Amino acid sequence: MSDKIATVLIVDDQPANIHALASLLKKDYRILTAIHAEKAWEIVRRSTVPDLILLDILMPGMDGYELCRRLKNHEATKTIPIIFVTALGEERDEAYGLDLGAVDYITKPFSPAIVRARVRNHISLKLKTDMLEQVALQDGLTQIPNRRCFDQRLRKEWARLTRNGQPLALLMIDIDHFKAYNDHYGHGAGDECLQRVAHAIHQVPKRPIDLVARYGGEEFAALLPETDEEGASHLAGQMLSAVQALGIRHAYSEVAPQVTISIGLAVHSTAYPKGSAEELKNAADQSLYQAKARGRNRLVCEEEADCAGG
């Protein structure tokens, strides 16, 4: 289990109720509070995604049911467990809340012991689920994101950035003559080579929104949201240099005496619009093919000659 301190968001229009719940839980969790649903929505959407929400139902303006509905309909918040803590004690009220996607329902006045126990159980389940999801999205050998993670992020960023009119750059990266490396140095050395190259290129982008993933075999992909061709070319050049700087001996390469990479770049923007995320990926693949055809150990940008590195 992670050492992370879980975050609980308490949403209630009565300060006394917020104080009572916060006093029960503050020893074990990081507490956030909101006195109305609109504020809670703003916190979750713009600031911190909590691990669990304790949510009142009867509030002025947006009520708890509507906030729950919004959270469950939004990709980034739909997995947050919600416990309704409310004075509405009718069976139909509880059933309605659970049907909206809440994981539990506690009626007021509440038992402190019951609140602590239910929060503890749902937080534990949430953290375990998060860990399993993280493992499912991580490459076992290189410990960087895997293709499943890349595909998910590509779909999300494509939808977001095409809607906002911002560019999305994609790098497809391949280790040059890796089969020859494996054949002559052995698969153990090949695995170590993959790990070192993965670490080197993964360290180049510095923003949290950038993603470097192992795409399969000796191929990697880098997703660079809100990045134009010039910015992506600069990062690609740094990746080329970072891998060369590893100095991994490769006596059987036709390119250089050490391990090198080839990179293909494509950008979706107003200047180079693509019809779909798959088309963007195909364009980056075609650029990578051209990089290999032109001698490897270089970057090729879509519809252009070599544009960096090499």
Backbone bond lengths (Angstrom), bond angles and torsions (degrees), N, CA, C in turn:
res aa  C-N    CA-C-N  psi(-1)  N-CA   C-N-CA  omega(-1)  CA-C   N-CA-C  phi
1 M - - - 1.459 - - 1.511 109.42 -
2 S 1.288 117.49 143.84 1.454 123.14 -179.43 1.521 111.07 -69.21
3 D 1.353 116.82 151.17 1.463 122.33 174.77 1.521 111.83 -82.59
4 K 1.300 117.06 2.36 1.459 121.75 -179.39 1.526 111.20 -57.68
5 I 1.346 116.20 137.74 1.460 121.44 173.34 1.522 107.73 -85.41
6 A 1.309 116.03 118.71 1.461 120.54 -176.33 1.524 110.69 -70.71
7 T 1.323 115.02 152.14 1.463 122.19 -179.13 1.521 110.00 -110.24
8 V 1.340 115.52 130.83 1.463 122.02 177.87 1.523 108.51 -117.25
9 L 1.321 116.18 127.79 1.465 122.07 175.96 1.527 108.52 -101.63
10 I 1.337 115.77 123.16 1.464 122.02 178.70 1.533 108.33 -104.50
11 V 1.324 115.84 124.29 1.465 120.83 -177.64 1.525 108.85 -121.86
12 D 1.324 115.94 113.60 1.476 120.94 -179.05 1.518 107.68 -159.79
13 D 1.335 117.16 141.12 1.469 119.96 -179.73 1.523 112.56 -83.33
14 Q 1.332 118.02 -2.80 1.459 122.25 177.78 1.530 109.71 -106.21
15 P 1.349 118.34 111.51 1.469 120.56 -179.50 1.520 113.37 -55.07
16 A 1.324 117.86 -33.58 1.467 120.28 -179.89 1.529 111.09 -63.19
17 N 1.326 116.55 -39.31 1.468 119.62 178.35 1.529 111.02 -67.67
18 I 1.330 116.76 -41.52 1.461 120.28 177.03 1.519 110.12 -59.96
19 H 1.336 116.99 -45.20 1.465 121.21 -178.97 1.529 110.85 -61.71
20 A 1.328 116.24 -43.39 1.467 120.02 -178.44 1.528 111.02 -63.01
21 L 1.330 117.32 -46.08 1.465 120.44 -179.90 1.531 111.22 -67.86
22 A 1.331 116.54 -42.30 1.467 119.81 179.97 1.522 111.09 -62.29
23 S 1.332 116.86 -39.43 1.468 120.40 179.05 1.513 111.61 -63.36
24 L 1.319 116.69 -34.86 1.467 120.91 178.71 1.530 112.64 -68.20
25 L 1.329 116.41 -33.39 1.470 120.30 -166.40 1.527 114.97 -111.70
26 K 1.329 118.35 -14.37 1.467 120.24 -170.56 1.521 114.08 -64.23
27 K 1.323 117.67 -22.77 1.464 120.18 178.82 1.526 111.58 -67.25
28 D 1.325 117.10 -31.50 1.469 120.93 -173.03 1.519 114.50 -109.36
29 Y 1.331 117.59 -16.16 1.462 119.72 -173.71 1.525 110.91 -136.88
30 R 1.323 114.57 157.82 1.461 120.60 169.27 1.524 107.37 -79.31
31 I 1.319 116.95 128.44 1.462 121.35 -173.75 1.529 111.05 -107.84
32 L 1.336 116.13 129.96 1.454 123.33 168.84 1.518 107.46 -116.61
33 T 1.332 116.90 149.50 1.458 119.64 -178.69 1.524 111.14 -134.10
34 A 1.324 114.91 153.10 1.465 121.84 175.07 1.521 107.96 -147.35
35 I 1.345 116.47 135.50 1.471 119.73 -176.89 1.524 112.46 -93.20
36 H 1.321 116.92 0.28 1.457 119.72 171.72 1.528 108.99 -155.84
37 A 1.310 115.91 162.96 1.463 121.26 -173.30 1.517 112.34 -65.55
38 E 1.337 116.82 -36.50 1.463 119.37 -179.92 1.521 111.38 -60.42
39 K 1.338 117.34 -40.59 1.463 121.25 178.16 1.525 110.59 -65.78
40 A 1.330 116.72 -40.70 1.463 120.40 178.05 1.524 111.08 -61.71
41 W 1.327 116.32 -42.57 1.464 120.74 178.50 1.526 110.84 -61.14
42 E 1.332 116.18 -40.29 1.462 120.36 178.73 1.524 111.15 -65.56
43 I 1.328 117.41 -42.31 1.467 121.13 179.16 1.520 110.71 -60.32
44 V 1.311 115.73 -47.85 1.469 120.22 -175.48 1.522 111.81 -69.78
45 R 1.313 117.32 -37.53 1.460 120.72 -176.40 1.525 112.74 -79.58
46 R 1.334 117.86 -32.59 1.459 120.52 -170.93 1.519 114.71 -114.09
47 S 1.310 117.54 -15.66 1.459 118.96 -172.14 1.521 111.94 -125.38
48 T 1.310 117.56 -85.06 1.457 121.92 -172.16 1.522 110.76 -122.57
49 V 1.323 116.10 129.78 1.460 120.75 172.96 1.527 107.68 -90.04
50 P 1.334 117.83 110.50 1.470 120.01 -176.18 1.527 111.79 -74.68
51 D 1.321 114.84 167.19 1.467 120.19 176.93 1.518 111.43 -86.27
52 L 1.337 117.14 -18.29 1.465 121.09 179.16 1.519 108.32 -160.90
53 I 1.331 116.75 147.89 1.466 122.23 177.81 1.525 109.30 -122.66
54 L 1.337 115.80 128.51 1.463 122.34 169.52 1.519 106.33 -98.78
55 L 1.322 116.81 117.24 1.460 120.98 -165.21 1.523 112.15 -126.89
56 D 1.341 115.13 121.95 1.465 121.01 171.50 1.525 108.27 -74.31
57 I 1.320 116.79 158.39 1.465 120.83 179.53 1.516 111.70 -100.25
58 L 1.344 116.96 -51.12 1.465 121.02 -174.67 1.525 110.12 -84.83
59 M 1.345 115.18 98.50 1.464 121.90 177.59 1.520 108.58 -136.79
60 P 1.336 117.63 150.09 1.470 119.39 177.30 1.520 110.74 -66.48
61 G 1.334 116.18 152.30 1.465 119.65 -176.88 1.519 109.98 74.06
62 M 1.323 116.47 -131.09 1.456 120.58 177.11 1.528 109.67 -67.99
63 D 1.332 117.66 127.40 1.463 118.93 178.71 1.533 110.47 -89.66
64 G 1.324 115.69 176.41 1.457 120.56 -176.60 1.511 113.21 -64.33
65 Y 1.324 117.02 -35.75 1.461 119.60 177.90 1.528 111.15 -60.09
66 E 1.335 116.30 -45.21 1.463 119.37 -178.06 1.526 110.94 -67.23
67 L 1.337 117.92 -38.78 1.469 119.77 177.00 1.520 110.28 -62.84
68 C 1.321 116.89 -42.62 1.464 120.48 177.90 1.520 110.43 -60.32
69 R 1.314 116.51 -43.79 1.461 120.88 179.81 1.531 110.93 -60.45
70 R 1.325 116.31 -43.95 1.472 120.45 179.60 1.535 110.95 -63.28
71 L 1.307 115.21 -45.88 1.465 119.18 -178.03 1.526 111.08 -62.01
72 K 1.304 117.05 -41.17 1.465 120.63 -178.05 1.521 112.47 -74.59
73 N 1.314 117.52 -18.27 1.467 120.72 178.49 1.524 113.34 -93.85
74 H 1.324 117.14 0.05 1.459 121.34 -177.65 1.528 109.43 -109.26
75 E 1.327 116.88 131.60 1.460 122.11 -173.40 1.521 112.80 -56.77
76 A 1.326 117.33 -42.43 1.463 120.58 -173.71 1.521 113.57 -77.22
77 T 1.341 117.69 -14.53 1.465 120.18 -174.90 1.524 114.06 -122.94
78 K 1.301 118.11 -1.83 1.466 120.20 -171.31 1.524 113.64 -67.38
79 T 1.344 118.23 -20.17 1.458 119.72 -178.43 1.525 113.03 -94.19
80 I 1.339 118.71 -0.09 1.463 120.05 178.94 1.526 109.01 -69.76
81 P 1.328 119.01 123.11 1.470 119.46 176.99 1.529 110.87 -69.56
82 I 1.324 115.78 136.10 1.463 122.36 -178.72 1.521 108.80 -120.51
83 I 1.330 115.47 128.03 1.465 121.41 173.45 1.526 107.60 -112.52
84 F 1.310 117.04 119.14 1.456 119.60 174.04 1.529 109.41 -76.02
85 V 1.327 116.44 129.79 1.465 123.25 174.48 1.520 105.90 -121.02
86 T 1.326 117.74 104.67 1.463 119.91 -165.32 1.522 111.99 -150.18
87 A 1.324 114.97 158.97 1.460 120.85 175.37 1.522 112.33 -81.26
88 L 1.332 116.95 -10.10 1.470 120.34 178.56 1.529 108.96 -75.44
89 G 1.337 115.52 106.53 1.456 119.34 -172.93 1.507 115.72 -107.68
90 E 1.330 117.24 5.13 1.463 119.57 -179.18 1.537 109.91 -72.11
91 E 1.320 115.11 148.61 1.461 120.37 -179.60 1.521 111.38 -59.51
92 R 1.336 117.59 -37.94 1.459 119.99 -179.03 1.530 111.03 -66.63
93 D 1.348 117.41 -32.38 1.466 120.73 177.48 1.525 110.27 -66.63
94 E 1.325 115.83 -44.86 1.465 120.13 179.36 1.520 110.67 -63.85
95 A 1.322 116.64 -44.01 1.462 120.39 -179.72 1.527 111.04 -61.99
96 Y 1.334 115.67 -40.37 1.461 119.59 179.83 1.522 110.92 -63.83
97 G 1.324 116.84 -44.13 1.458 120.86 179.25 1.520 112.38 -62.72
98 L 1.314 116.38 -42.49 1.470 119.84 178.84 1.526 111.16 -67.85
99 D 1.321 116.94 -35.73 1.463 120.36 177.26 1.529 111.61 -64.40
100 L 1.326 117.35 -30.01 1.467 120.91 178.19 1.523 112.25 -72.14
101 G 1.344 116.21 -16.72 1.456 119.18 177.87 1.514 114.99 121.91
102 A 1.343 118.12 1.12 1.461 119.98 176.20 1.529 109.92 -65.09
103 V 1.345 115.79 150.57 1.472 119.60 -178.87 1.521 112.05 -93.58
104 D 1.356 116.94 -15.85 1.461 119.37 -177.04 1.521 109.04 -160.60
105 Y 1.348 115.08 168.88 1.460 120.98 -174.43 1.519 107.20 -148.34
106 I 1.327 116.89 118.01 1.462 122.48 -179.34 1.523 108.30 -120.05
107 T 1.329 116.76 129.23 1.462 120.25 -179.11 1.528 110.68 -94.89
108 K 1.331 114.40 147.52 1.458 122.05 175.06 1.528 108.93 -89.89
109 P 1.327 117.16 147.10 1.468 127.59 -5.19 1.535 110.56 -69.10
110 F 1.322 116.14 138.92 1.456 120.02 -173.96 1.527 111.61 -97.19
111 S 1.311 114.28 158.34 1.462 121.87 174.32 1.527 108.33 -88.57
112 P 1.340 119.32 123.87 1.470 120.72 178.74 1.523 112.87 -55.08
113 A 1.318 117.02 -40.45 1.462 120.16 -178.60 1.525 111.01 -65.52
114 I 1.332 116.24 -40.02 1.464 120.30 179.15 1.526 110.52 -66.60
115 V 1.326 117.38 -42.95 1.471 120.45 178.64 1.522 110.57 -59.96
116 R 1.325 117.28 -48.48 1.465 120.39 -179.20 1.533 111.16 -60.60
117 A 1.326 116.42 -43.49 1.461 120.40 -177.27 1.529 111.38 -65.79
118 R 1.314 116.50 -44.44 1.468 119.07 -178.17 1.524 111.75 -69.96
119 V 1.324 116.85 -38.83 1.458 119.37 175.73 1.527 109.99 -62.85
120 R 1.325 116.90 -45.88 1.466 120.54 179.51 1.529 111.33 -58.63
121 N 1.311 117.51 -45.12 1.460 120.76 -177.87 1.524 112.02 -65.30
122 H 1.331 116.79 -43.29 1.468 119.33 -177.99 1.532 111.74 -73.40
123 I 1.333 117.28 -34.18 1.466 119.92 175.01 1.521 109.68 -64.35
124 S 1.317 117.47 -44.87 1.467 121.24 179.33 1.522 111.16 -58.68
125 L 1.316 116.35 -44.87 1.464 120.40 178.94 1.523 111.10 -64.17
126 K 1.345 116.79 -40.88 1.466 120.72 -179.75 1.528 110.99 -63.83
127 L 1.327 118.03 -44.15 1.458 120.70 -178.77 1.534 111.13 -66.70
128 K 1.323 116.91 -37.71 1.469 119.93 176.91 1.531 110.39 -65.26
129 T 1.325 116.09 -41.71 1.460 119.98 178.48 1.521 110.83 -63.45
130 D 1.339 116.63 -41.63 1.464 120.57 177.92 1.519 111.40 -61.18
131 M 1.334 116.79 -40.76 1.464 120.66 179.80 1.523 111.32 -65.02
132 L 1.324 115.72 -42.32 1.464 119.61 179.12 1.526 110.68 -64.55
133 E 1.335 116.57 -39.77 1.459 120.71 178.74 1.520 110.60 -65.25
134 Q 1.338 116.45 -39.49 1.455 120.22 178.86 1.520 110.90 -63.13
135 V 1.323 116.46 -43.09 1.463 120.78 178.34 1.525 110.39 -62.73
136 A 1.329 116.19 -40.44 1.463 120.58 -178.62 1.517 112.13 -66.28
137 L 1.332 117.72 -22.68 1.463 121.55 -177.82 1.523 112.67 -103.53
138 Q 1.333 117.21 10.42 1.458 120.87 -177.09 1.525 110.42 -117.64
139 D 1.341 115.40 139.13 1.449 120.45 176.08 1.528 109.32 -74.68
140 G 1.327 116.14 128.19 1.455 120.22 -174.35 1.515 114.38 -65.73
141 L 1.332 117.79 -33.62 1.463 120.61 -176.86 1.521 111.90 -80.16
142 T 1.338 117.20 -49.92 1.466 120.72 -171.52 1.530 113.23 -93.82
143 Q 1.328 116.73 -13.75 1.470 122.17 -179.55 1.529 113.21 62.68
144 I 1.321 116.78 25.08 1.459 120.92 170.27 1.530 107.14 -112.35
145 P 1.338 118.85 169.59 1.470 119.63 179.73 1.528 112.72 -54.67
146 N 1.330 115.62 149.85 1.462 121.00 -178.09 1.531 110.86 -101.13
147 R 1.328 115.38 -174.91 1.459 119.44 -176.34 1.523 112.36 -65.27
148 R 1.300 117.28 -35.57 1.467 119.80 178.22 1.531 110.13 -60.17
149 C 1.328 115.67 -44.35 1.459 120.04 177.76 1.522 110.67 -62.18
150 F 1.341 115.86 -44.24 1.458 120.38 179.30 1.526 111.26 -59.70
151 D 1.327 117.33 -47.76 1.462 120.79 -178.28 1.534 111.36 -60.86
152 Q 1.338 116.65 -40.55 1.459 120.22 178.91 1.521 111.19 -63.87
153 R 1.330 115.81 -46.06 1.460 119.79 -178.31 1.525 111.52 -67.77
154 L 1.323 117.11 -36.94 1.458 120.12 178.86 1.520 110.51 -60.70
155 R 1.329 117.02 -44.24 1.463 120.37 178.95 1.531 111.02 -62.36
156 K 1.324 116.80 -43.73 1.469 120.45 -178.28 1.524 111.19 -66.75
157 E 1.333 116.22 -46.98 1.463 119.07 -177.51 1.524 111.26 -68.61
158 W 1.319 116.69 -35.26 1.458 119.39 176.88 1.528 110.23 -59.73
159 A 1.330 115.99 -47.92 1.467 119.93 -179.46 1.523 111.18 -63.20
160 R 1.319 116.39 -42.82 1.471 120.19 -177.20 1.520 111.88 -68.28
161 L 1.322 117.00 -48.37 1.453 120.16 -171.28 1.533 112.35 -78.60
162 T 1.325 117.70 -33.12 1.463 117.78 175.33 1.524 110.42 -67.43
163 R 1.325 116.45 -32.59 1.472 120.12 176.94 1.525 110.78 -69.00
164 N 1.345 116.51 -36.95 1.470 120.79 -177.28 1.522 113.17 -89.97
165 G 1.330 117.64 -6.96 1.454 120.62 179.62 1.512 114.35 74.14
166 Q 1.333 117.60 23.88 1.458 121.69 -179.93 1.527 110.05 -102.19
167 P 1.334 116.98 155.49 1.475 119.40 -177.41 1.527 112.83 -75.34
168 L 1.311 115.27 156.40 1.461 122.67 175.58 1.525 107.60 -136.40
169 A 1.320 116.36 117.43 1.465 121.52 -178.70 1.528 110.17 -103.38
170 L 1.319 115.12 144.46 1.459 121.35 179.89 1.523 109.54 -133.46
171 L 1.339 115.39 128.60 1.461 121.84 175.01 1.519 108.89 -110.45
172 M 1.322 116.77 129.88 1.465 121.90 168.90 1.525 106.89 -106.75
173 I 1.335 116.36 130.25 1.465 122.58 -168.44 1.518 109.36 -128.46
174 D 1.325 116.49 135.33 1.464 121.12 -178.29 1.528 109.44 -134.75
175 I 1.326 117.11 137.29 1.468 120.69 175.02 1.519 108.31 -76.45
176 D 1.321 116.54 127.00 1.465 121.57 -175.79 1.525 111.23 -70.14
177 H 1.341 115.10 131.32 1.468 122.99 174.98 1.529 111.81 51.28
178 F 1.334 115.15 45.38 1.468 118.36 -178.13 1.526 112.23 -71.80
179 K 1.327 117.71 -31.58 1.477 119.51 177.97 1.520 110.43 -60.94
180 A 1.325 116.35 -41.82 1.466 119.51 177.76 1.526 110.83 -63.72
181 Y 1.323 116.09 -36.93 1.471 120.15 177.90 1.530 110.08 -62.96
182 N 1.330 116.20 -47.80 1.464 121.09 179.14 1.522 111.70 -61.32
183 D 1.334 115.85 -44.40 1.465 120.96 -176.35 1.525 111.99 -62.88
184 H 1.327 117.34 -37.01 1.467 120.32 -172.86 1.524 113.55 -96.31
185 Y 1.331 117.47 -29.36 1.464 119.67 -177.88 1.528 113.30 -104.29
186 G 1.327 116.72 -12.40 1.459 120.28 178.78 1.524 112.55 96.35
187 H 1.337 115.12 158.49 1.456 119.95 -174.72 1.526 112.61 -71.31
188 G 1.318 116.72 -28.15 1.467 118.94 176.07 1.514 110.90 -62.82
189 A 1.333 115.92 -46.79 1.463 120.46 176.88 1.525 110.39 -65.61
190 G 1.339 116.21 -35.73 1.458 119.74 177.95 1.514 111.72 -62.79
191 D 1.337 117.06 -41.60 1.462 120.21 177.66 1.530 111.00 -63.29
192 E 1.333 116.49 -41.92 1.460 119.79 178.33 1.528 111.16 -63.97
193 C 1.314 116.42 -38.21 1.460 121.03 177.33 1.530 110.29 -62.19
194 L 1.322 116.80 -46.21 1.460 120.69 178.15 1.524 111.31 -58.71
195 Q 1.323 116.22 -42.19 1.461 120.03 -179.51 1.515 111.69 -64.04
196 R 1.323 116.77 -43.93 1.467 120.29 -177.36 1.537 111.18 -69.47
197 V 1.324 116.69 -41.02 1.463 119.54 178.05 1.527 109.91 -65.49
198 A 1.332 116.71 -43.55 1.466 120.27 178.90 1.523 110.92 -57.85
199 H 1.314 116.50 -45.87 1.464 120.35 -179.54 1.535 110.78 -62.72
200 A 1.329 116.26 -42.32 1.469 120.54 -177.14 1.526 111.42 -62.98
201 I 1.333 117.52 -47.62 1.466 118.76 -177.23 1.528 111.34 -76.51
202 H 1.329 116.51 -27.63 1.458 120.31 179.04 1.526 111.17 -67.44
203 Q 1.330 116.98 -27.84 1.464 121.42 -178.16 1.529 113.07 -79.49
204 V 1.318 118.20 -13.24 1.471 120.09 -173.45 1.528 112.44 -71.19
205 P 1.332 120.91 -55.88 1.473 119.04 178.81 1.531 109.89 -68.63
206 K 1.306 117.13 138.75 1.465 121.09 -175.22 1.525 113.62 -107.33
207 R 1.336 118.55 -13.88 1.455 120.20 -175.42 1.530 110.92 -86.35
208 P 1.320 118.00 143.76 1.466 120.37 177.75 1.526 113.72 -59.96
209 I 1.341 117.47 -27.84 1.468 118.78 -176.98 1.526 112.56 -78.36
210 D 1.335 118.68 -14.44 1.461 121.21 178.31 1.522 109.87 -77.39
211 L 1.312 116.35 148.91 1.467 120.71 -178.86 1.521 109.95 -135.44
212 V 1.339 116.09 127.77 1.462 122.08 170.63 1.517 106.74 -115.81
213 A 1.323 117.13 126.71 1.462 121.69 -175.04 1.524 110.77 -133.17
214 R 1.317 114.55 153.65 1.467 119.04 169.67 1.524 107.03 -82.18
215 Y 1.324 115.50 118.73 1.457 120.53 -174.02 1.527 111.18 -86.61
216 G 1.324 116.12 -27.94 1.461 120.67 179.44 1.516 110.76 154.35
217 G 1.351 117.63 137.27 1.457 119.66 -179.86 1.517 111.31 57.88
218 E 1.345 115.37 -124.35 1.465 120.31 179.14 1.530 111.77 -99.65
219 E 1.324 117.25 18.04 1.456 121.33 -176.98 1.529 110.75 -107.39
220 F 1.333 114.54 139.14 1.459 122.14 179.00 1.525 109.08 -125.44
221 A 1.322 115.33 165.01 1.461 120.63 177.37 1.518 108.61 -139.12
222 A 1.318 116.11 144.29 1.460 121.71 176.22 1.516 109.04 -125.06
223 L 1.319 116.21 124.58 1.461 122.93 179.32 1.525 107.74 -105.28
224 L 1.333 115.84 121.89 1.461 121.26 -173.06 1.527 109.60 -123.73
225 P 1.327 117.87 87.49 1.469 120.59 179.67 1.527 111.69 -66.95
226 E 1.326 115.04 150.87 1.463 122.45 176.28 1.535 111.40 56.27
227 T 1.329 115.84 35.24 1.460 121.58 -177.41 1.523 109.38 -127.25
228 D 1.339 116.54 128.00 1.458 120.17 178.86 1.525 110.35 -87.38
229 E 1.332 116.17 -178.28 1.464 120.01 -175.67 1.524 112.12 -62.79
230 E 1.322 116.46 -39.43 1.463 119.44 -179.43 1.528 111.28 -63.26
231 G 1.320 116.75 -45.68 1.462 120.22 179.38 1.511 112.42 -65.10
232 A 1.343 116.51 -41.70 1.457 120.43 179.59 1.527 111.23 -66.52
233 S 1.334 116.80 -38.58 1.460 120.51 178.49 1.524 111.01 -63.14
234 H 1.328 115.98 -38.52 1.467 120.24 178.64 1.524 110.92 -62.59
235 L 1.336 116.84 -45.64 1.464 120.24 178.87 1.518 111.09 -65.37
236 A 1.325 117.22 -40.02 1.461 120.66 178.63 1.528 110.61 -61.43
237 G 1.329 116.82 -41.37 1.458 120.31 177.19 1.517 111.80 -61.05
238 Q 1.325 116.64 -38.32 1.462 120.44 176.70 1.530 111.37 -65.53
239 M 1.323 116.38 -36.48 1.469 119.65 177.66 1.522 111.11 -65.60
240 L 1.323 116.69 -44.12 1.469 120.45 176.75 1.520 110.49 -56.07
241 S 1.322 116.59 -46.25 1.468 121.03 -178.84 1.519 111.44 -67.67
242 A 1.341 116.99 -39.52 1.464 120.70 -178.32 1.519 111.78 -63.06
243 V 1.332 116.44 -39.79 1.468 119.22 179.85 1.524 110.74 -71.36
244 Q 1.318 117.43 -41.76 1.465 119.49 176.74 1.521 110.91 -60.96
245 A 1.342 116.73 -37.59 1.462 121.18 -178.08 1.523 112.44 -66.77
246 L 1.335 117.53 -18.97 1.461 119.55 175.95 1.529 111.36 -62.68
247 G 1.329 115.45 -30.91 1.463 120.19 178.33 1.525 113.37 64.65
248 I 1.332 116.58 35.68 1.465 119.37 178.64 1.528 108.92 -76.89
249 R 1.311 117.18 115.61 1.471 121.74 -174.60 1.523 110.64 -61.67
250 H 1.335 115.55 133.29 1.465 121.17 177.23 1.530 107.83 -142.18
251 A 1.311 115.15 83.65 1.471 120.80 -176.16 1.517 112.02 -70.68
252 Y 1.323 117.70 -10.89 1.465 120.72 -175.22 1.531 111.93 -108.74
253 S 1.321 116.41 12.97 1.461 121.18 174.95 1.518 109.56 -84.85
254 E 1.323 115.80 143.42 1.459 120.59 175.77 1.534 111.66 -89.49
255 V 1.333 116.04 4.03 1.463 120.71 -173.82 1.528 112.10 -106.96
256 A 1.329 116.05 -49.19 1.461 121.38 -174.00 1.523 108.37 -156.50
257 P 1.328 117.88 164.53 1.465 120.12 179.59 1.527 113.17 -75.82
258 Q 1.340 117.53 -4.11 1.456 120.70 177.37 1.529 109.39 -129.13
259 V 1.315 115.70 168.28 1.464 121.33 -179.55 1.521 109.91 -64.21
260 T 1.335 115.95 134.93 1.461 122.67 178.02 1.524 109.09 -133.27
261 I 1.317 115.40 172.06 1.464 120.67 178.06 1.523 109.97 -130.70
262 S 1.333 114.72 158.40 1.461 122.36 170.99 1.518 107.86 -117.30
263 I 1.341 116.29 146.27 1.465 120.82 -175.10 1.518 110.10 -134.41
264 G 1.329 115.57 134.51 1.458 122.10 171.62 1.519 109.84 -113.22
265 L 1.314 116.70 136.39 1.459 122.14 -176.44 1.522 111.11 -121.53
266 A 1.326 115.14 136.19 1.466 121.46 169.49 1.522 108.00 -137.57
267 V 1.333 115.94 148.10 1.460 121.69 -178.12 1.522 109.54 -130.83
268 H 1.317 115.42 132.50 1.466 120.17 170.65 1.528 107.69 -96.12
269 S 1.319 116.75 118.16 1.453 121.69 -178.83 1.517 108.60 -156.07
270 T 1.308 116.34 -178.38 1.459 119.55 176.38 1.527 110.78 -65.29
271 A 1.342 115.96 -29.58 1.469 119.62 179.01 1.522 111.94 -77.85
272 Y 1.352 116.44 -36.17 1.458 121.53 -178.91 1.531 109.02 -128.16
273 P 1.338 118.11 70.95 1.468 120.04 -177.35 1.533 111.93 -71.63
274 K 1.318 115.23 142.18 1.465 121.82 175.07 1.522 108.25 -117.49
275 G 1.308 116.10 152.48 1.453 119.23 -177.30 1.510 114.50 -82.50
276 S 1.338 117.81 -18.53 1.455 120.88 -178.09 1.522 109.01 -161.16
277 A 1.336 115.42 166.14 1.462 120.33 176.21 1.526 110.48 -63.15
278 E 1.316 116.39 -36.21 1.465 120.24 178.82 1.532 110.44 -64.47
279 E 1.310 117.28 -37.73 1.459 120.60 177.87 1.530 110.90 -65.50
280 L 1.327 116.54 -39.11 1.467 120.15 176.18 1.530 110.45 -61.07
281 K 1.307 116.07 -44.36 1.468 120.43 179.95 1.528 110.75 -63.99
282 N 1.321 116.79 -41.91 1.468 119.98 178.50 1.531 111.35 -63.67
283 A 1.332 115.96 -36.99 1.464 119.45 178.92 1.525 110.94 -65.88
284 A 1.334 117.00 -40.80 1.470 120.35 177.35 1.524 110.53 -66.48
285 D 1.319 117.07 -38.19 1.477 120.91 176.51 1.524 110.58 -62.02
286 Q 1.323 117.17 -41.47 1.458 120.87 179.49 1.525 110.70 -65.28
287 S 1.331 116.99 -38.39 1.458 120.46 176.15 1.532 110.92 -64.28
288 L 1.333 116.64 -39.20 1.463 120.22 177.12 1.525 110.67 -63.87
289 Y 1.321 116.66 -41.02 1.464 120.64 176.39 1.525 110.60 -58.58
290 Q 1.331 116.28 -42.45 1.460 119.95 178.94 1.529 111.65 -66.17
291 A 1.326 116.59 -36.81 1.463 119.72 177.83 1.525 110.85 -62.05
292 K 1.322 116.41 -39.42 1.470 119.76 177.83 1.520 110.64 -69.47
293 A 1.328 116.40 -40.74 1.466 120.27 -178.59 1.528 111.87 -65.91
294 R 1.308 117.71 -27.24 1.462 121.83 -177.56 1.527 113.33 -92.15
295 G 1.324 116.45 9.74 1.462 118.59 173.73 1.507 115.77 118.91
296 R 1.344 119.04 -3.06 1.466 124.02 179.42 1.533 111.90 65.93
297 N 1.335 115.35 -178.02 1.465 122.78 -179.77 1.526 110.35 53.85
298 R 1.333 116.53 47.24 1.459 120.57 -177.48 1.528 110.26 -162.06
299 L 1.314 113.91 167.77 1.454 122.16 172.65 1.511 109.68 -107.75
300 V 1.324 116.72 134.87 1.455 121.94 171.75 1.519 108.12 -121.87
301 C 1.344 114.93 128.63 1.449 121.45 177.38 1.525 109.22 -93.32
302 E 1.283 116.24 147.82 1.454 121.85 179.74 1.530 110.39 -54.75
303 E 1.331 115.00 132.89 1.473 123.11 175.65 1.511 113.47 62.89
304 E 1.357 117.00 18.68 1.444 119.77 179.53 1.518 110.08 -137.50
305 A 1.330 115.58 170.78 1.463 120.98 171.34 1.509 108.57 -78.40
306 D 1.348 116.22 -174.80 1.460 119.85 178.09 1.530 108.69 -51.77
307 C 1.346 116.54 136.03 1.461 118.68 -173.95 1.508 114.01 -121.96
308 A 1.328 118.01 -4.29 1.460 119.70 175.66 1.513 108.23 -172.31
309 G 1.324 115.35 160.02 1.461 119.79 173.34 1.499 113.00 65.17
310 G 1.360 114.53 -167.99 1.436 121.16 176.91 1.500 112.58 83.03
